Amino acid sequence: MNIFRFAGDMTHLISILVLLLKVYATKSCSGISLKTQELYGIVFLARYLDLFTDFISVYNTVMKLVFIGSSLAIVWCMRFHRVVKRSYDRDVDTFRHYFLVGGCFLLALFVHEKFSFREVFWAFSIYLEAVAILPQLILLQRSGNVDNLTGQYVLFLGAYRGFYILNWIYRYFTEDQFSRWISCVSGLVQTALYADFFYYYFISWKNNAKLKLPA
Amino acid sequence: GQTAPVKDEL
């Protein structure tokens, strides 16, 4: 564990806490893409298949349970909670995310570290996480103004993988046979997808204005 | 062959 990875995990945790706060405090999921939440649920379920077989540390196991539990809880809330689901706007959350699932799985079948069930699903989860934010970013562009909690959620979610990139650089220089090129390339793509959001978020923060993404 | 390194990252 290094400071970059710990900062990344904490930033990721904060993004989840901000999202949970928004949904439970406001009893509303306006501005949140159910499709992105479903993709994240698939990402965590596909990545943490080793949850009960490989014990790394208490921290690792607890964080995996938190990530799986929170993503499924948000999906459940947006689909079935009688108050929250009323604020879900199906008409703006129209990204065809099943193509992302199919495409990433196909890619994982061809590009992986080892052709085994666990490794293919792990590579699939890495590729899927890189593009999972797309429905959410498209929804924000469509819905124009972005409420503060939703904006902070996306900001922290985008920042966490940026910290992981620093972690991979650090590990590359400090560990001899460290090679996570699948994670690194996907992590770079994932963080790059947030670039324009980061730019408009910074502009709105500098001008102390409401965050607006150009359509 | 060399076993894949354990995935210790989240």
Interface residues (C-beta under 8 A of the other chain):
Chain A: R5 D9 H12 D50 D54 I56 N60 M63 K64 F67 E113 K114 E119 W122 Y164 N167 Q177 F178 R180 S183
Chain B: A4 P5 V6 K7 D8 E9 L10
